[in-house]
């Protein structure tokens, strides 16, 4: 399954966001073959989390992010997303990505970052 509407523009921020979610073993390259997918439908990606490096989730396939014109889009097996990672995993990744972008901005401006949870909404502020 590919998520074209949820693209991540910056590779470094994406890797920071993945690290925040506990995915620290990330491979980068061009058209890396994703393992665990049907051999008749080979998938490739430019940023890959190998399933062998995520033993606690017992993934069926690798998690990939493929470079497109709009940014990096996730390539994840439906079963992994629905049953192993959780349906809200992409939303969590987007939140973490935006926090990484805010941290980068705060550092650049010499400010501080505050994070506030209001219900299910995460509010991030940069103070300088």
Secondary structure, 3 states (H helix, E strand, C coil): CECCCCCECCHHHHHHHHHHCCCCCEEEEEEEECCCCCHHHCCEEEEEECHHHCCCCCCCCCEEEEEECCEEEEECCHHHHHHHHCCCHHHHHHHHHHHHHHHHHHHHHCCEEEEEEECCEEEEEEEC
